């Protein structure tokens, strides 16, 4: 597991004691936690694509966003699957240096937004407590809700990505009971573990398509065409 003082954020640098929390993170941060089963396939792809898409839009890695992942049955210390690395490289994202983690209470406690691969993962995160219900969604569920939010109602990027991200999560939570999935499968990203590269690529495409509107809403900047 990554030590609390280091994290796996897309920001970096050092801060004085007055600027940091107990765990050593800057006070003005927004932490996104991606959750799947083993933390070697889906959630590593989602973590690294989120970082990549944010960097593409903002031109920097930072802005107070911290992006990480873990698994409900996480392969602690394991690298991501080689096919997952290939998919990320094909998207232009960086797969290097990844280390799998088992989901722990501290990860949920510190997360401002938890995005899971499936509804079962969402239920497992919420069952851990820590008032996680209002900030835990499946990835595709959150995408559906975000698409219904008028960007004009969110704080402008000039106010900071963190403020905008917090407002986005509150707005999505408020819509949850009104925009239901057409069926259970609509909220699922299926596990490609042990599957051929072609299936990993199809899962990568699903994740990319779900993440794109989320990162656009978070940053206020559309994807480059």
C-alpha positions in Angstrom: 0.0 0.0 0.0 1.2 3.5 -0.7 2.0 5.3 2.5 -0.4 8.1 3.5 2.3 10.7 3.2 3.1 10.0 -0.5 -0.2 9.2 -2.2 -0.6 8.5 -5.9 -1.6 12.0 -6.8 -1.3 13.8 -10.1 0.1 16.8 -8.1 3.4 16.8 -6.3 5.9 18.9 -4.5 6.3 19.7 -0.8 4.3 22.0 1.5 4.9 23.6 4.9 3.1 22.4 8.0 0.7 25.3 7.8 -0.4 24.3 4.4 -0.9 20.6 5.0 -3.3 18.2 6.7 -2.4 15.6 9.3 -1.5 13.2 6.5 0.8 15.6 4.7 -1.5 16.5 1.8 -2.3 20.1 0.8 -5.6 21.2 2.3 -7.1 22.3 -1.0 -7.2 18.9 -2.7 -9.8 16.6 -4.3 -9.1 12.9 -4.1 -10.6 10.5 -6.7 -10.5 6.8 -5.9 -11.1 4.2 -8.6 -12.1 0.8 -7.3 -12.3 -2.6 -9.0 -11.6 -6.2 -7.8 -7.9 -7.0 -8.2 -6.6 -3.5 -8.9 -4.6 -4.9 -11.8 -7.0 -4.3 -14.8 -10.0 -1.9 -14.7 -9.1 0.5 -11.9 -5.4 0.9 -13.1 -6.7 1.8 -16.6 -9.2 4.2 -15.1 -6.7 5.8 -12.8 -4.1 6.4 -15.4 -6.6 7.5 -18.1 -8.0 10.0 -15.6 -4.6 11.5 -15.0 -3.9 11.5 -18.7 -7.1 13.2 -19.7 -6.7 15.9 -17.0 -3.2 16.6 -18.2 -4.4 16.9 -21.8 -7.0 19.4 -20.9 -5.1 21.5 -18.3 -1.6 21.1 -19.7 -0.3 20.3 -16.2 -0.6 17.5 -13.7 -1.9 19.1 -10.6 -4.6 21.6 -9.7 -5.2 19.8 -6.4 -6.5 16.6 -8.0 -5.2 13.4 -6.6 -6.1 10.2 -8.5 -5.6 6.7 -7.2 -7.1 3.3 -7.2 -7.5 0.1 -5.1 -9.2 -3.3 -5.3 -11.8 -4.9 -3.1 -9.6 -8.1 -3.4 -6.6 -6.1 -4.4 -3.4 -7.8 -5.5 -1.2 -5.9 -3.0 2.1 -4.9 -4.6 1.3 -6.5 -8.0 1.9 -4.7 -11.3 -1.0 -4.1 -13.6 -1.8 -6.8 -16.2 0.3 -6.5 -19.3 -2.7 -6.1 -21.6 -3.9 -3.2 -19.4 -0.4 -1.6 -19.9 -0.8 -2.1 -23.6 -4.2 -0.5 -23.7 -3.0 2.6 -21.7 0.0 3.0 -24.0 -2.2 2.9 -27.0 -4.2 5.8 -25.5 -1.0 7.7 -24.9 -1.2 7.3 -21.1 1.6 6.3 -18.9 1.3 2.8 -17.3 4.7 2.8 -15.6 5.3 2.4 -11.9 1.9 1.1 -11.0 1.6 -1.0 -7.8 -1.7 -2.8 -6.9 -3.4 -2.1 -3.5 -6.1 -3.7 -1.4 -8.9 -1.3 -0.6 -8.6 -0.1 3.0 -10.8 2.1 5.2 -8.3 4.9 5.0 -8.7 5.1 1.2 -12.5 5.5 1.5 -12.2 8.0 4.4 -9.9 10.3 2.4 -11.7 10.0 -1.0 -13.9 12.9 -2.1 -15.2 10.8 -5.0 -15.2 7.0 -5.4 -15.8 5.6 -8.8 -16.3 1.8 -9.0 -16.3 -0.6 -11.9 -19.5 -2.3 -10.9 -22.6 -2.0 -8.7 -21.2 -4.8 -6.4 -18.0 -2.7 -5.9 -20.1 0.3 -5.1 -22.1 -1.7 -2.5 -18.9 -3.0 -0.9 -17.4 0.6 -0.6 -20.7 1.9 0.9 -20.8 -1.0 3.3 -17.5 0.1 4.8 -19.3 3.1 6.2 -17.5 6.5 6.5 -20.5 8.3 5.0 -19.4 7.1 1.6 -22.8 6.8 0.1 -23.2 10.3 -1.3 -19.7 10.2 -2.9 -19.6 6.7 -4.3 -20.9 5.9 -7.8 -20.2 3.4 -10.5 -18.2 5.0 -13.2 -21.0 4.7 -15.7 -23.6 5.9 -13.2 -21.5 9.0 -12.5 -21.1 9.6 -16.3 -24.9 9.4 -16.8 -25.5 11.9 -13.9 -22.7 14.3 -15.1 -24.2 14.5 -18.6 -27.4 15.9 -17.0 -25.7 18.7 -15.1 -25.6 22.1 -16.7 -21.9 23.1 -16.7 -23.0 26.7 -16.2 -24.2 25.8 -12.7 -20.7 24.7 -11.7 -18.0 27.1 -10.4 -15.7 28.3 -13.2 -12.2 26.8 -13.6 -10.8 30.2 -12.4 -12.2 29.3 -9.0 -10.1 26.1 -9.0 -10.6 22.5 -10.0 -11.1 21.4 -6.4 -14.1 23.7 -5.9 -15.6 22.7 -9.2 -15.1 19.0 -8.5 -16.8 19.2 -5.1 -19.8 21.0 -6.6 -20.0 18.4 -9.4 -20.2 15.5 -6.8 -22.9 17.3 -4.9 -24.9 17.9 -8.0 -24.6 14.3 -9.1 -25.7 13.0 -5.7 -28.7 15.2 -5.9 -29.7 13.7 -9.3 -29.1 10.1 -8.4 -32.7 9.2 -7.6 -34.0 10.9 -10.7 -31.8 9.4 -13.4 -31.9 5.6 -13.1 -30.0 3.2 -15.3 -32.2 1.6 -18.1 -30.9 -1.8 -16.8 -28.4 -3.2 -14.4 -25.8 -3.9 -17.1 -25.7 -0.2 -18.1 -23.7 0.6 -14.9 -21.2 -2.2 -15.2 -17.6 -2.4 -16.6 -16.9 -6.1 -16.9 -13.7 -7.7 -15.7 -11.2 -8.5 -18.5 -8.9 -10.4 -16.2 -7.5 -13.4 -18.2 -9.1 -12.3 -21.4 -7.3 -11.6 -24.7 -6.1 -8.2 -25.7 -9.1 -7.5 -27.9 -11.4 -7.7 -24.9 -9.1 -5.5 -22.9 -9.2 -3.0 -25.7 -13.0 -3.0 -25.7 -13.1 -2.4 -22.0 -10.5 0.4 -22.4 -12.8 2.0 -25.0 -15.8 1.7 -22.5 -13.7 3.3 -19.8 -12.5 6.1 -22.1 -16.0 6.9 -23.3 -17.3 7.0 -19.7 -14.4 9.1 -18.4 -14.4 11.7 -21.2 -17.5 13.6 -20.1 -16.5 13.3 -16.4 -13.1 14.9 -16.9 -14.6 17.5 -19.1 -17.1 18.4 -16.4 -14.3 18.4 -13.7 -12.0 20.7 -15.7 -14.5 22.7 -17.8 -12.3 21.9 -20.8 -13.5 19.6 -23.6 -11.3 16.9 -25.0 -9.0 17.9 -27.9 -10.3 16.9 -31.3 
